[in-house]
């Protein structure tokens, strides 16, 4: 069954909300922390218009999906994603992740492999958030020493004011960051911060597109370049007028490149 406002019951009894629209090549869209499936509004329109199938998911703890106290790990969200792929019997999927959604995809790859995935898109996410003596390309300013203060928002570790404003009227721009219930998913947030997916990158066997932007307040471009260098045969793009959300800020150009990537003969 396809349509909007659909629900999958996971193997651990959690309801996951998703939309499944269109036909053709399936694109599965995984949003970032504090976001929801509606934030893919510009990709949904462009992909459906191009004749593709679009599956947008509210990750566990987000949007219209359940917000249980259990299963608040990237591993479990990766398993939720795997179960959705299997429920819908999807093949040759273009898996698109933004921010934490990238980490969810990497968790799935690490635990259950790359089956059903044909292409992978990673939008502005480091494989390791915490900076230490061996890694300086995580979220700017986050270290093991201040981790607890960061995840509890006791220190300002991000500065969205440095980023270009999101398009007026877009779903992401209209929803205040502080309206999200951070306390409900604190365990997930901590797990996201302490994870390290660097050893998964060289094992990704599918064409991969790594995306960042000039004005992201989270990451260094060198780190995103390193990400791309670790994935065999990947491509890399920098969106020059965007912050952390290039798929929203420069949606027309992002969608053009996304469709080009999906159709490429690698």
GUZA-679216 format. One line per 5 residues: their letters; for each residue x, y, z of N, C-alpha, C, CB. Coordinates in Angstrom, 2 decimals. Glycine has a CB too. Layout:
residues N
a	X,Y,Z,X,Y,Z,X,Y,Z,X,Y,Z  ... $
//
This chain:
residues 266
xxxxx	0.84,-1.19,0.00,0.00,0.00,0.00,0.88,1.25,0.00,-0.96,0.00,1.22  0.56,2.19,-0.86,1.28,3.45,-0.90,0.35,4.57,-0.47,1.84,3.72,-2.30  0.93,5.70,-0.13,0.15,6.84,0.29,0.90,7.63,1.34,-1.21,6.40,0.82  0.18,8.50,2.04,0.79,9.31,3.10,0.26,8.88,4.45,0.53,10.81,2.87  0.98,9.26,5.49,0.59,8.96,6.87,0.43,7.46,7.11,-0.70,9.67,7.22 $
xxxxx	1.35,6.69,6.55,1.36,5.25,6.76,2.15,4.93,8.04,1.97,4.52,5.54  1.95,3.72,8.57,2.61,3.34,9.82,3.17,1.93,9.69,1.63,3.43,11.00  4.42,1.78,10.13,5.03,0.47,10.25,5.21,0.15,11.73,6.39,0.41,9.50  4.90,-1.08,12.11,5.14,-1.55,13.48,6.47,-2.29,13.49,3.96,-2.47,13.99  7.42,-1.81,14.27,8.74,-2.42,14.28,8.76,-3.71,15.09,9.77,-1.44,14.84 $
xxxxx	9.87,-4.43,14.99,10.01,-5.70,15.71,10.04,-5.52,17.22,11.27,-6.40,15.26  10.28,-4.29,17.70,10.22,-4.05,19.15,9.01,-3.23,19.54,11.49,-3.35,19.61  7.99,-3.23,18.67,6.69,-2.67,19.04,6.54,-1.17,18.95,6.37,-3.08,20.38  7.27,-0.53,18.06,7.20,0.93,17.93,6.59,1.28,16.58,8.62,1.57,18.07  5.70,2.26,16.58,5.06,2.72,15.35,5.92,3.79,14.68,3.65,3.26,15.64 $
xxxxx	6.28,3.52,13.43,7.08,4.45,12.64,6.22,5.00,11.51,8.36,3.75,12.07  6.09,6.32,11.45,5.28,6.98,10.43,6.12,7.24,9.17,4.69,8.31,10.96  5.48,7.07,8.03,6.19,7.34,6.78,5.19,7.62,5.67,7.09,6.14,6.39  5.70,8.22,4.60,4.93,8.43,3.37,5.59,7.60,2.28,4.87,9.95,2.97  4.79,7.05,1.40,5.29,6.25,0.28,4.48,6.65,-0.94,5.18,4.70,0.57 $
xxxxx	5.08,7.43,-1.81,4.36,8.00,-2.94,5.12,7.76,-4.24,4.13,9.50,-2.73  4.38,7.65,-5.32,4.98,7.56,-6.64,5.41,6.15,-7.01,6.14,8.47,-6.72  6.00,6.05,-8.18,6.51,4.78,-8.69,7.90,5.02,-9.25,5.56,4.18,-9.77  8.54,3.96,-9.68,9.87,4.11,-10.26,10.96,3.85,-9.23,10.04,5.50,-10.84  12.14,4.40,-9.46,13.27,4.21,-8.55,12.92,4.71,-7.16,14.52,4.94,-9.09 $
xxxxx	13.09,3.88,-6.12,12.74,4.32,-4.77,13.84,5.16,-4.13,12.45,3.12,-3.89  13.47,6.32,-3.65,14.35,7.18,-2.86,13.85,7.14,-1.42,14.37,8.66,-3.42  14.69,6.71,-0.50,14.34,6.67,0.92,15.07,7.82,1.60,14.71,5.29,1.57  14.31,8.70,2.29,14.84,9.95,2.82,14.85,9.89,4.35,14.00,11.14,2.33  16.03,10.05,4.94,16.22,10.00,6.39,16.63,11.39,6.89,17.30,8.93,6.78 $
xxxxx	15.78,12.01,7.66,16.02,13.38,8.14,17.03,13.40,9.29,14.70,14.02,8.59  17.38,14.61,9.72,18.33,14.79,10.79,17.68,14.88,12.16,19.14,16.01,10.55  18.52,15.03,13.18,18.04,15.15,14.55,17.15,16.38,14.69,19.23,15.24,15.54  16.03,16.21,15.38,15.10,17.30,15.61,14.25,17.68,14.42,15.85,18.48,16.05  14.33,16.89,13.36,13.57,17.19,12.14,12.46,16.17,11.94,14.49,17.21,10.92 $
xxxxx	11.83,16.18,10.77,10.75,15.24,10.46,10.69,15.06,8.95,9.38,15.73,11.02  9.85,14.12,8.52,9.82,13.78,7.10,9.33,14.93,6.23,8.95,12.57,6.88  8.53,15.83,6.79,8.04,16.96,6.02,9.11,17.94,5.59,7.02,17.68,6.81  10.29,17.83,6.20,11.38,18.74,5.85,12.04,18.38,4.52,12.42,18.73,6.94  11.60,17.27,3.92,12.06,16.90,2.58,11.10,17.43,1.51,12.20,15.38,2.46 $
xxxxx	10.34,18.45,1.82,9.28,18.91,0.93,9.77,19.20,-0.49,8.64,20.14,1.50  10.94,19.82,-0.62,11.42,20.19,-1.95,11.90,18.97,-2.73,12.55,21.21,-1.84  12.49,18.01,-2.04,12.91,16.78,-2.72,11.69,15.94,-3.11,13.87,15.95,-1.82  10.72,15.88,-2.26,9.50,15.12,-2.58,8.90,15.62,-3.88,8.46,15.24,-1.43  8.73,16.92,-4.00,8.11,17.48,-5.20,8.94,17.18,-6.44,7.93,19.00,-5.05 $
xxxxx	10.24,17.38,-6.36,11.11,17.21,-7.53,11.21,15.74,-7.94,12.50,17.77,-7.25  11.32,14.85,-6.96,11.47,13.42,-7.27,10.19,12.85,-7.85,11.88,12.64,-6.02  9.05,13.23,-7.29,7.79,12.75,-7.84,7.58,13.27,-9.26,6.61,13.16,-6.94  7.93,14.53,-9.47,7.79,15.12,-10.81,8.68,14.42,-11.82,8.12,16.61,-10.78  9.81,13.88,-11.35,10.74,13.18,-12.25,10.39,11.72,-12.42,12.16,13.30,-11.72 $
xxxxx	9.29,11.27,-11.82,8.82,9.91,-12.03,9.40,8.89,-11.08,9.13,9.50,-13.39  9.82,9.33,-9.88,10.42,8.41,-8.92,9.46,8.12,-7.77,11.73,8.98,-8.38  9.80,7.12,-7.00,9.07,6.75,-5.80,9.77,7.37,-4.59,8.96,5.19,-5.65  9.01,7.99,-3.70,9.59,8.71,-2.57,9.04,8.14,-1.27,9.29,10.23,-2.67  9.96,7.64,-0.43,9.60,7.13,0.90,10.30,8.02,1.91,10.01,5.62,1.08 $
xxxxx	9.54,8.84,2.61,10.08,9.75,3.63,9.63,9.25,5.00,9.61,11.22,3.38  10.58,9.15,5.92,10.35,8.49,7.21,10.46,9.50,8.35,11.35,7.34,7.41  9.59,9.38,9.33,9.81,10.03,10.62,10.58,9.05,11.49,8.45,10.46,11.30  11.83,9.34,11.75,12.63,8.45,12.57,12.05,8.32,13.98,14.07,8.94,12.64  12.33,7.21,14.61,11.90,6.97,15.99,12.22,8.19,16.87,12.58,5.69,16.56 $
xxxxx	11.22,8.64,17.64,11.42,9.80,18.50,11.17,11.13,17.82,12.79,9.79,19.04  10.75,11.10,16.55,10.59,12.32,15.78,9.24,12.33,15.06,11.73,12.48,14.77  8.78,13.52,14.75,7.58,13.67,13.94,6.40,12.93,14.53,7.83,13.19,12.55  5.70,12.18,13.66,4.51,11.43,14.08,4.83,10.02,14.55,3.52,11.38,12.95  6.10,9.63,14.55,6.48,8.31,15.04,6.45,8.28,16.57,7.88,7.92,14.52 $
xxxxx	6.38,7.07,17.11,6.39,6.92,18.56,7.69,7.45,19.15,6.21,5.45,18.95  7.60,7.84,20.42,8.76,8.38,21.13,9.00,7.56,22.40,8.55,9.88,21.48  9.37,6.29,22.24,9.53,5.42,23.40,10.84,5.71,24.13,9.49,3.95,22.98  10.93,5.26,25.37,12.17,5.40,26.12,13.19,4.36,25.70,11.90,5.29,27.62  12.72,3.25,25.12,13.66,2.22,24.69,14.03,2.42,23.22,13.05,0.81,24.91 $
xxxxx	15.15,1.82,22.84,15.57,1.85,21.45,16.13,3.18,20.98,14.45,1.50,20.60  16.60,4.01,21.89,17.13,5.31,21.51,18.63,5.20,21.19,16.89,6.34,22.62  18.92,4.46,20.16,20.28,4.33,19.66,20.26,4.40,18.15,20.93,3.02,20.14  21.38,4.80,17.57,21.48,4.80,16.11,21.35,3.39,15.56,22.80,5.42,15.67  21.85,2.40,16.31,21.73,1.01,15.88,20.28,0.63,15.70,22.41,0.07,16.88 $
xxxxx	19.42,1.03,16.66,18.00,0.68,16.56,17.33,1.45,15.43,17.29,0.97,17.88  17.68,2.72,15.25,17.11,3.47,14.13,17.55,2.89,12.80,17.50,4.95,14.22  18.79,2.39,12.76,19.24,1.70,11.55,18.45,0.44,11.30,20.70,1.37,11.66  18.12,-0.28,12.38,17.30,-1.49,12.24,15.89,-1.13,11.82,17.28,-2.28,13.56  15.34,-0.05,12.34,14.02,0.41,11.89,14.03,0.64,10.38,13.60,1.72,12.63 $
xxxxx	15.08,1.27,9.90,15.20,1.54,8.46,15.28,0.24,7.67,16.43,2.41,8.17  16.09,-0.69,8.15,16.19,-1.98,7.47,14.83,-2.68,7.43,17.22,-2.88,8.18  14.09,-2.64,8.51,12.78,-3.29,8.55,11.80,-2.63,7.57,12.20,-3.25,9.96  11.91,-1.32,7.40,11.04,-0.64,6.43,11.40,-1.06,5.00,11.15,0.89,6.58  12.69,-1.13,4.70,13.11,-1.58,3.37,12.56,-2.97,3.07,14.64,-1.58,3.27 $
xxxxx	12.60,-3.83,4.08,12.13,-5.20,3.89,10.61,-5.27,3.82,12.63,-6.09,5.01  9.94,-4.49,4.66,8.47,-4.47,4.62,7.97,-4.07,3.24,7.92,-3.51,5.69  8.58,-3.06,2.66,8.16,-2.55,1.35,8.82,-3.31,0.20,8.47,-1.07,1.24  9.70,-4.25,0.54,10.42,-5.06,-0.45,11.09,-4.18,-1.49,9.46,-6.06,-1.13  11.80,-3.16,-1.01,12.45,-2.22,-1.90,13.77,-2.78,-2.41,12.68,-0.89,-1.19 $
xxxxx	14.09,-2.50,-3.65,15.37,-2.87,-4.25,15.93,-1.65,-4.98,15.22,-4.09,-5.22  17.24,-1.63,-5.16,17.91,-0.54,-5.89,17.56,0.83,-5.33,17.55,-0.60,-7.36  17.62,0.93,-4.01,17.23,2.15,-3.30,18.32,3.21,-3.40,16.93,1.84,-1.83  17.89,4.46,-3.62,18.76,5.61,-3.42,18.48,6.11,-2.00,18.51,6.75,-4.51  19.43,5.86,-1.11,19.25,6.20,0.30,19.88,7.57,0.56,19.88,5.12,1.23 $
xxxxx	19.05,8.52,1.02,19.50,9.90,1.22,19.38,10.24,2.69,18.67,10.89,0.35  20.50,10.59,3.32,20.49,10.99,4.71,20.99,12.40,4.89,21.32,10.05,5.53  20.37,13.11,5.82,20.84,14.45,6.18,21.21,14.45,7.65,19.76,15.53,5.87  22.40,14.96,7.98,22.83,15.10,9.36,22.72,13.75,10.09,21.98,16.19,10.07  21.97,13.66,11.18,21.88,12.39,11.89,21.34,11.27,11.02,21.01,12.54,13.11 $
xxxxx	20.56,11.61,10.00,20.07,10.58,9.09,21.20,9.85,8.38,19.15,11.18,8.07  22.32,10.54,8.16,23.51,9.90,7.61,24.01,8.84,8.58,24.61,10.93,7.31  24.08,9.20,9.86,24.56,8.26,10.86,23.64,7.06,11.00,24.71,8.96,12.20  22.35,7.28,10.85,21.39,6.16,10.86,21.71,5.20,9.72,19.93,6.67,10.75  21.97,5.75,8.54,22.33,4.90,7.39,23.63,4.15,7.66,22.46,5.76,6.12 $
xxxxx	24.63,4.83,8.21,25.91,4.19,8.48,25.75,3.10,9.54,26.95,5.22,8.93  24.88,3.33,10.51,24.59,2.30,11.51,23.98,1.07,10.85,23.65,2.84,12.60  23.02,1.29,9.96,22.42,0.17,9.25,23.45,-0.58,8.43,21.30,0.66,8.35  24.29,0.14,7.71,25.34,-0.51,6.92,26.24,-1.37,7.81,26.19,0.54,6.18  26.62,-0.82,8.95,27.53,-1.52,9.85,26.92,-2.81,10.38,27.92,-0.61,11.01 $
xxxxx	25.65,-2.78,10.69,25.01,-3.91,11.36,24.44,-4.93,10.38,23.91,-3.41,12.28  23.78,-4.45,9.34,23.07,-5.40,8.46,23.50,-5.32,7.00,21.59,-5.17,8.55  24.54,-4.57,6.72,25.09,-4.58,5.38,24.43,-3.62,4.42,25.00,-5.93,4.83  24.68,-3.85,3.14,24.32,-2.89,2.09,23.23,-3.43,1.17,25.54,-2.53,1.28  22.60,-4.53,1.55,21.55,-5.09,0.72,20.43,-4.11,0.47,21.01,-6.32,1.36 $
xxxxx	19.90,-4.14,-0.75,18.79,-3.32,-1.24,19.20,-1.89,-1.57,17.70,-3.29,-0.21  20.43,-1.49,-1.26,20.88,-0.11,-1.51,21.69,-0.07,-2.80,21.73,0.41,-0.32  21.31,0.85,-3.69,22.04,1.04,-4.95,22.93,2.27,-4.90,21.08,1.15,-6.11  22.50,3.31,-4.18,23.25,4.56,-4.10,23.01,5.20,-2.73,22.85,5.54,-5.25  23.98,5.99,-2.31,23.92,6.61,-0.98,24.29,8.08,-1.10,24.86,5.88,0.03 $
xxxxx	23.50,8.93,-0.44,23.76,10.37,-0.40,23.92,10.79,1.05,22.62,11.18,-1.10  25.05,11.44,1.36,25.36,11.89,2.72,25.43,13.41,2.73,26.70,11.29,3.22  24.49,14.05,3.46,24.42,15.50,3.50,24.92,16.02,4.84,22.99,15.98,3.24  26.08,16.64,4.84,26.65,17.40,5.95,26.62,16.67,7.29,25.92,18.70,6.09  27.35,15.57,7.35,27.49,14.83,8.60,28.87,14.19,8.67,26.39,13.76,8.73 $
xxxxx	29.58,14.44,9.75,30.87,13.80,10.00,30.64,12.38,10.51,31.71,14.62,11.01  31.54,11.45,10.21,31.40,10.10,10.77,31.75,10.04,12.25,32.28,9.13,10.01  32.30,11.12,12.79,32.64,11.19,14.22,32.46,12.62,14.68,34.11,10.70,14.49  31.64,12.84,15.70,31.29,14.19,16.13,32.30,14.77,17.11,29.92,14.20,16.75  32.77,13.95,18.05,33.65,14.46,19.11,35.08,14.59,18.60,33.60,13.54,20.34 $
xxxxx	35.68,15.74,18.84,37.07,15.97,18.48,37.99,15.50,19.61,37.32,17.47,18.17  39.12,14.91,19.24,40.10,14.47,20.22,41.49,14.50,19.59,39.77,13.05,20.75  42.45,13.86,20.22,43.82,13.94,19.72,44.00,13.27,18.37,44.76,13.31,20.71  43.05,12.42,17.97,43.16,11.72,16.69,42.19,12.24,15.63,42.94,10.25,16.88  41.37,13.23,15.99,40.31,13.65,15.07,39.93,15.10,15.33,39.07,12.74,15.20 $
xxxxx	40.00,15.92,14.31,39.69,17.34,14.48,38.61,17.82,13.52,40.93,18.17,14.29  37.89,16.89,12.89,36.88,17.25,11.91,35.47,16.88,12.35,37.19,16.60,10.59  35.27,16.80,13.66,33.92,16.62,14.18,33.17,17.94,14.23,33.96,15.99,15.57  32.12,18.00,15.04,31.41,19.27,15.21,32.35,20.27,15.87,30.11,19.07,16.07  32.43,21.45,15.32,33.36,22.46,15.80,33.15,22.74,17.30,33.20,23.76,14.99 $
xxxxx	34.22,22.60,18.06,34.16,22.95,19.47,33.73,21.85,20.41,33.27,24.07,19.65  33.34,20.69,19.91,32.88,19.60,20.77,34.05,18.67,21.07,31.72,18.82,20.10  34.34,18.47,22.35,35.40,17.57,22.79,34.85,16.65,23.88,36.63,18.36,23.29  35.65,15.66,24.25,35.24,14.78,25.35,35.11,15.56,26.65,36.25,13.64,25.53  35.88,16.63,26.80,35.85,17.41,28.04,34.53,18.16,28.23,36.99,18.38,28.07 $
xxxxx	33.93,18.62,27.13,32.69,19.40,27.27,31.47,18.66,26.74,32.83,20.72,26.54  31.61,17.36,26.49,30.51,16.60,25.87,29.21,16.70,26.66,30.91,15.14,25.73  29.27,16.50,27.98,28.05,16.54,28.78,27.38,17.91,28.71,28.36,16.19,30.23  28.17,18.96,28.73,27.60,20.30,28.62,26.97,20.52,27.24,28.66,21.36,28.88  27.59,19.94,26.23,27.05,20.10,24.87,25.72,19.39,24.71,28.05,19.56,23.84 $
xxxxx	25.63,18.14,25.11,24.40,17.38,24.88,23.26,17.87,25.76,24.65,15.89,25.13  23.58,18.56,26.85,22.53,19.14,27.69,22.31,20.62,27.39,22.89,18.98,29.16  22.96,21.12,26.32,22.77,22.49,25.85,23.17,23.52,26.91,21.32,22.71,25.44  24.14,23.16,27.74,24.62,24.10,28.76,25.68,25.05,28.19,25.19,23.33,29.96  26.25,24.67,27.07,27.18,25.55,26.37,26.70,25.69,24.93,28.65,25.00,26.42 $
xxxxx	27.03,26.78,24.30,26.61,27.02,22.92,27.66,26.42,21.99,26.41,28.54,22.63  27.37,25.27,21.43,28.33,24.60,20.55,27.95,24.72,19.08,28.44,23.13,20.92  26.84,25.36,18.80,26.47,25.63,17.41,26.02,27.08,17.30,25.34,24.66,16.91  26.12,27.63,16.13,25.73,29.02,15.94,25.04,29.17,14.59,26.97,29.95,16.04  23.75,28.87,14.58,22.98,28.95,13.33,22.91,30.37,12.79,21.58,28.41,13.55 $
xxxxx	23.19,31.36,13.64,23.15,32.75,13.19,24.20,33.04,12.13,23.33,33.69,14.37  25.22,32.18,12.06,26.28,32.36,11.06,25.87,31.82,9.70,27.56,31.69,11.52  24.76,31.10,9.66,24.33,30.47,8.41,23.32,31.37,7.68,23.70,29.09,8.68  23.25,31.25,6.36,22.21,31.97,5.62,20.82,31.54,6.08,22.37,31.74,4.10  19.89,32.47,6.06,18.52,32.15,6.47,17.91,31.12,5.53,17.65,33.42,6.50 $
xxxxx	17.11,30.23,6.09,16.41,29.26,5.27,15.31,29.95,4.46,15.82,28.13,6.14  14.91,29.36,3.33,13.88,29.99,2.51,12.60,30.26,3.29,13.56,29.11,1.31  12.11,31.45,3.17,10.89,31.84,3.88,9.73,30.94,3.45,10.55,33.33,3.60  8.99,30.45,4.43,7.85,29.59,4.15,8.17,28.12,4.11,7.25,29.98,2.88  9.44,27.75,4.11,9.79,26.32,4.12,9.45,25.73,5.47,11.30,26.11,3.79 $
xxxxx	9.14,24.43,5.48,8.74,23.77,6.72,9.81,23.89,7.80,8.43,22.30,6.45  11.06,23.74,7.39,12.15,23.80,8.37,12.29,25.21,8.95,13.46,23.36,7.73  12.08,26.23,8.13,12.21,27.61,8.60,11.08,28.00,9.53,12.26,28.56,7.43  9.92,27.38,9.36,8.74,27.77,10.12,8.66,27.12,11.50,7.51,27.45,9.35  9.55,26.17,11.79,9.47,25.44,13.06,10.64,25.80,13.96,9.45,23.92,12.80 $
xxxxx	10.38,26.47,15.08,11.46,26.86,15.98,12.19,25.63,16.52,10.90,27.70,17.15  13.51,25.74,16.57,14.34,24.64,17.07,13.94,24.25,18.49,15.82,25.02,17.04  13.60,25.25,19.33,13.29,24.95,20.72,11.90,24.35,20.91,13.42,26.20,21.55  11.15,24.18,19.82,9.84,23.53,19.94,9.97,22.01,19.95,8.93,23.96,18.80  11.15,21.50,19.59,11.38,20.06,19.59,11.66,19.60,21.02,12.56,19.69,18.65 $
xxxxx	11.12,18.43,21.39,11.29,17.90,22.74,12.63,17.16,22.84,10.11,16.95,23.12  13.69,17.91,23.11,15.01,17.32,23.19,15.13,16.31,24.34,16.05,18.40,23.34  14.49,16.59,25.43,14.61,15.70,26.59,14.06,14.31,26.28,13.88,16.28,27.79  13.07,14.23,25.40,12.45,12.94,25.09,13.40,12.00,24.36,11.20,13.14,24.24  14.41,12.55,23.71,15.34,11.72,22.94,16.79,11.99,23.35,15.17,11.98,21.44 $
xxxxx	16.99,12.35,24.61,18.34,12.68,25.07,19.29,11.50,24.89,18.31,13.09,26.54  18.84,10.29,25.18,19.72,9.12,25.03,20.15,8.95,23.58,19.00,7.85,25.51  19.24,9.19,22.65,19.59,9.11,21.23,20.60,10.18,20.86,18.33,9.23,20.37  20.40,11.38,21.37,21.30,12.49,21.07,22.71,12.17,21.55,20.79,13.79,21.73  22.83,11.63,22.76,24.14,11.25,23.30,24.77,10.17,22.43,24.01,10.76,24.75 $
xxxxx	23.98,9.19,22.05,24.50,8.10,21.21,25.01,8.64,19.88,23.42,7.03,20.98  24.28,9.59,19.33,24.69,10.22,18.08,26.04,10.91,18.24,23.63,11.24,17.61  26.24,11.59,19.36,27.48,12.31,19.58,28.68,11.39,19.77,27.33,13.20,20.78  28.51,10.28,20.46,29.68,9.46,20.81,30.01,8.40,19.75,29.45,8.79,22.14  29.17,8.25,18.73,29.39,7.21,17.72,30.60,7.55,16.84,28.15,7.04,16.85 $
xxxxx	31.18,6.51,16.27,32.32,6.66,15.36,32.15,5.66,14.23,33.69,6.44,16.11  31.84,6.17,13.03,31.56,5.32,11.88,32.69,5.35,10.85,30.26,5.74,11.22  33.85,5.82,11.24,34.93,5.99,10.27,35.32,4.67,9.59,36.14,6.60,10.94  35.29,3.58,10.33,35.74,2.31,9.74,34.71,1.71,8.79,36.06,1.32,10.82  33.49,2.27,8.77,32.47,1.79,7.83,32.66,2.38,6.44,31.07,2.14,8.35 $
xxxxx	33.20,3.58,6.36,33.26,4.30,5.08,33.98,3.53,3.98,33.93,5.62,5.28  35.17,2.95,4.23,35.85,2.27,3.12,35.14,1.01,2.64,37.25,1.90,3.55  34.17,0.53,3.41,33.46,-0.69,3.03,32.19,-0.41,2.25,33.12,-1.48,4.26  31.85,0.87,2.04,30.63,1.19,1.29,30.85,0.83,-0.18,30.25,2.70,1.45  30.08,-0.12,-0.71,30.35,-0.61,-2.07,29.52,0.04,-3.15,30.13,-2.07,-2.12 $
xxxxx	28.66,1.00,-2.77,27.75,1.60,-3.75,28.18,3.02,-4.04,26.30,1.56,-3.24  27.84,3.55,-5.24,28.14,4.95,-5.53,27.60,5.87,-4.45,27.57,5.34,-6.90  28.44,6.80,-4.02,28.11,7.66,-2.89,28.39,9.11,-3.24,28.91,7.26,-1.63  27.48,9.98,-2.84,27.62,11.42,-3.04,27.70,12.09,-1.68,26.44,12.00,-3.89  28.81,12.73,-1.38,29.02,13.43,-0.12,28.81,14.93,-0.36,30.44,13.14,0.45 $
xxxxx	27.93,15.52,0.44,27.52,16.91,0.24,27.82,17.72,1.50,26.01,16.99,-0.11  28.34,18.92,1.31,28.47,19.88,2.40,28.21,21.27,1.83,29.89,19.80,3.08  28.49,22.30,2.63,28.22,23.66,2.18,29.27,24.61,2.74,26.81,24.11,2.61  29.33,25.78,2.18,30.34,26.76,2.59,30.07,27.35,3.96,30.41,27.87,1.57  28.80,27.42,4.36,28.46,28.14,5.59,27.89,27.24,6.68,27.47,29.21,5.28 $
xxxxx	28.10,25.92,6.59,27.66,25.07,7.68,28.41,25.46,8.95,27.89,23.58,7.35  27.69,25.62,10.04,28.35,26.04,11.28,28.84,24.84,12.08,27.40,26.87,12.13  28.65,23.63,11.54,29.03,22.43,12.29,30.39,21.86,11.88,27.99,21.37,12.11  30.65,21.76,10.60,31.76,20.94,10.13,32.77,21.71,9.29,31.23,19.79,9.35  33.97,21.15,9.22,35.03,21.67,8.37,34.94,21.01,6.99,36.43,21.44,9.02 $
xxxxx	35.14,21.80,5.96,35.10,21.24,4.61,36.15,20.14,4.44,35.32,22.33,3.57  37.31,20.29,5.08,38.35,19.27,4.98,37.86,17.92,5.50,39.59,19.70,5.75  37.04,17.94,6.54,36.51,16.70,7.07,35.54,16.03,6.12,35.84,16.95,8.37  34.74,16.83,5.43,33.82,16.27,4.45,34.58,15.72,3.24,32.80,17.33,4.00  35.66,16.41,2.87,36.51,15.90,1.80,37.14,14.56,2.20,37.61,16.93,1.44 $
xxxxx	37.55,14.48,3.47,38.11,13.22,3.97,37.06,12.11,3.91,38.63,13.40,5.42  35.84,12.41,4.32,34.73,11.45,4.24,34.65,10.89,2.83,33.37,12.11,4.65  34.60,11.79,1.85,34.47,11.36,0.45,35.67,10.54,0.01,34.29,12.57,-0.48  36.85,10.92,0.50,38.06,10.19,0.08,38.09,8.76,0.60,39.30,10.93,0.57  37.34,8.49,1.65,37.34,7.16,2.25,36.38,6.19,1.56,36.98,7.26,3.71 $
xxxxx	35.44,6.72,0.81,34.45,5.88,0.14,34.90,5.69,-1.31,33.02,6.52,0.20  35.17,4.47,-1.72,35.68,4.23,-3.09,34.74,4.80,-4.14,35.89,2.73,-3.33  35.30,5.60,-5.04,34.53,6.09,-6.18,33.46,7.10,-5.86,33.92,4.96,-6.86  33.54,7.78,-4.72,32.50,8.73,-4.36,32.67,10.05,-5.12,32.51,8.99,-2.86  31.62,10.86,-5.10,31.70,12.22,-5.62,31.44,13.18,-4.46,30.68,12.46,-6.79 $
xxxxx	31.90,14.43,-4.61,31.86,15.40,-3.52,31.38,16.74,-4.05,33.24,15.54,-2.85  30.47,17.39,-3.30,29.96,18.70,-3.71,29.90,19.65,-2.53,28.56,18.56,-4.34  30.20,20.92,-2.81,30.07,21.99,-1.83,29.06,23.00,-2.35,31.45,22.68,-1.54  28.00,23.24,-1.59,27.00,24.24,-1.97,27.41,25.57,-1.36,25.57,23.81,-1.51  27.61,26.56,-2.21,28.29,27.79,-1.82,27.39,28.82,-1.14,28.90,28.40,-3.02 $
xxxxx	26.08,28.61,-1.16,25.18,29.61,-0.57,24.39,29.05,0.60,24.23,30.13,-1.63  24.81,27.91,1.12,24.02,27.20,2.13,24.75,27.06,3.44,23.63,25.85,1.62  23.94,26.76,4.49,24.46,26.33,5.77,24.34,24.82,5.88,23.73,27.03,6.92  23.82,24.36,7.00,23.75,22.93,7.28,22.71,22.21,6.43,23.44,22.70,8.75  21.85,22.96,5.75,20.71,22.36,5.04,20.70,22.74,3.56,19.39,22.79,5.69 $
xxxxx	21.69,22.32,2.79,21.73,22.72,1.38,20.56,22.21,0.56,23.01,22.25,0.76  19.96,21.08,0.98,18.81,20.55,0.24,17.58,21.43,0.40,18.49,19.14,0.71  17.61,22.32,1.41,16.54,23.29,1.60,16.95,24.65,1.03,16.18,23.42,3.10  18.14,25.10,1.38,18.59,26.44,0.99,18.81,26.57,-0.51,19.86,26.78,1.72  19.35,25.53,-1.14,19.60,25.55,-2.59,18.91,24.34,-3.21,21.14,25.54,-2.90 $
xxxxx	17.64,24.22,-2.97,16.92,23.00,-3.34,16.92,22.74,-4.84,15.50,23.08,-2.85  16.82,23.76,-5.66,16.75,23.54,-7.10,18.05,22.92,-7.60,16.47,24.86,-7.84  19.18,23.51,-7.20,20.47,22.97,-7.64,20.75,21.62,-6.97,21.60,23.97,-7.33  20.39,21.49,-5.70,20.58,20.20,-5.04,19.79,19.12,-5.76,20.15,20.28,-3.56  18.55,19.38,-6.08,17.72,18.38,-6.75,18.26,18.04,-8.13,16.29,18.87,-6.87 $
xxxxx	18.78,19.03,-8.83,19.38,18.76,-10.14,20.54,17.79,-10.00,19.85,20.07,-10.80  21.40,18.06,-9.03,22.55,17.17,-8.84,22.13,15.81,-8.30,23.55,17.81,-7.90  21.10,15.77,-7.47,20.60,14.50,-6.95,20.09,13.62,-8.08,19.49,14.74,-5.92  19.29,14.19,-8.98,18.76,13.42,-10.10,19.87,12.99,-11.05,17.72,14.24,-10.85  20.86,13.85,-11.23,22.01,13.50,-12.06,22.79,12.33,-11.44,22.94,14.72,-12.24 $
xxxxx	22.99,12.40,-10.13,23.69,11.32,-9.42,22.93,10.01,-9.52,23.90,11.69,-7.96  21.61,10.07,-9.36,20.80,8.85,-9.40,20.82,8.20,-10.77,19.36,9.16,-9.00  20.98,9.03,-11.81,20.93,8.51,-13.19,22.30,8.19,-13.75,20.25,9.50,-14.09  23.36,8.48,-13.00,24.72,8.31,-13.53,25.02,6.85,-13.82,25.75,8.86,-12.56  25.84,6.63,-14.83,26.26,5.28,-15.20,27.65,5.03,-14.60,26.27,5.10,-16.75 $
x	27.67,4.67,-13.31,28.96,4.47,-12.63,29.53,3.10,-12.95,28.79,4.61,-11.11 $
//
